[in-house]
Amino acid sequence: MVAPATATLSWDASAGLDVAGYKIYQATVSGTYGAPIATVPMDVTSYTVADLESGTTYFFVVTAYNSDGAESSFSNEASTSIL
């Protein structure tokens, strides 16, 4: 039995003055993101995504959000193929 794979994402901290944290989004089709899979505080700039299935390509983006809940546009998209 093959264990589910993981992927570790990392990003540069936002230069914004009122950043409260980051939201991580995942999709299996490029550019088709729904609700975030995780939210992390402003001092965290990496996240490990677990339970990724072999034979699947995953796409990820990150946004920054502020204390009012306003969210930045998506980061550049990153992808990984789980073999």
Secondary structure by P-SEA (a helix, b strand, c coil): cccbbbbbbbbcccccccccbbbbbbbccccccccccccccccccbbbbccccccbbbbbbbbbbcccccccccccbbbbbcc
